[in-house]
Amino acid sequence: MQFFVVAFLVFALTYLQSVVQTYASERVARDLRTRVALRSRSSPTRLWNESPVQAVDQPESDIDAVKLFVSQAIANIISSVFLIVGAGVLLLMINWRLGLCVLGIVPFIGLRFRWYSGRCGRCFRRPRKQSIG
């Protein structure tokens, strides 16, 4: 009976995760399409310089790439949070002293990750500024 309850919970949470992923990614895509449409209306000279295919296809493929990224990012964030919380509870249940030692290291890992991601972000922004400016 416990197995079926756990299996049902896994199924329900997986379904909920896919609904949240789809909703969030479609909402981001809708907002981006709206912004692109408003920008293209305000800049008709851009449309004269591009072919109709370029004017429609390039923003649409970029929006689809962002939509895919958002969908995958939400799935990874949700699963990571559940994994960290579940592993933490399991650690504390097995041996609370060892669990506290291990969980005490997690904030330092998070700070180090944030530091590395900040450095990587600067490295990616530098070439973009050079190409734009």
N, C-alpha and C positions, 0 to 999 in steps of 0.2 A: 504494500500500500504506500509506503514511504517513497519507493522508487517512482511510482506513478505520479505522486504529488510533485516530486522534484522534476520529473520529466514534463509535467504540465506547466510548472513554473518556468522552466527553461523555454518551452515553446511560447508561452505568453510573453515573456520578456524579450525574446527574439523578435516576435511579431511587433511588439511595442517599439522596439529599437528601429525596425525597418520603417514603421509609420513615421516616427520622429525624423529619421534620416530623410525620407522622401519629402515630408512637409517642409523641413528647413531648407533643403536644397532647392526645391521648387520656389519657395518664397524668395530666396536670394536671387535665383534666376529671374523671377518676375520683376524684382526691384531693379536689377541690372538692365533688363530689357527696357524698362520704363525710362531709366536714366539715359540709355543710349538713344532711345527714340526722341527724347527731349533735346538732347545734344545735336542730333542730326537735323532736327527742325530748325535749330538756331544757327546752323552753319551750312547753308546751301552751297557755298563755294567748295566745300569738301566733296560734295556729291558730284560737282562738275569735273573735278580732277580725278575721280575714281570711276571705274566701271560699276554698273549696278551689281554685278556679282561680288566684287570686292566690298562694296558698301554694305551689303547684307551678310555675306558669308563670313567675313573676318570677325565682326563682333559676335555673331552667333556661335562660332566655334570657340571663341574666348569665353563666352558665357557658359557654354557647355563644359569647358574645362574647369571653370570655377565651381559650377554645380557639382561636378564629379568630386572635386577636392573637398567641398563642404560635406558632401555625403560621406566620404571616407573618413574625414576628420571627426565627424560626430560619432561614427561607429567606433573609431579608435579611442576617443576620449571616454565614451560610456563604458566600453569594455575594460579600459585601463583602470577607471575608478572602481568598478566592481571587482576587478582582480586584486587591486591593492587593499580594498576594504576586506574582501573575503580572505585573502592571505593573512592579513593582520589579525583578524578574528581567529583564524585557525592557529596561527602562531601563539596567540595568547591562551587559547584553549589547551594546546599541547604542553607548553611550558611557559608560564607567564613571565619568568625572569629573562629567559632567552628571547622571548617575544618582545619584551620592552627594549632589550639591547638592540635587536635588529630594527625595530620600529624607530628607535632613536636616531638611527643613521639616515632614515628616509628624508628628513628635512635638508640634510647636507647634500644628499644626492639631488634633490629638487633645486637647491640653490646653485649647484655646479651645472646642472642642466640649463638653468636660466642664463647663467653666465656664458656658457658655450653658445647657446642659441642667439644671445645678443651679439656675440662676436661674429657668428656666421651671418647674421642679418646685416651687419655693417659691411661685411665682405661682399654680399650680394647687392647692396645699395650703391656701393662705390662705382662699379661699372655702369649701372643704370644712370647715375648722375652724369658720368662722362659721356654716355651716348646721347642723353637728352640735351645737356648743356654744352 
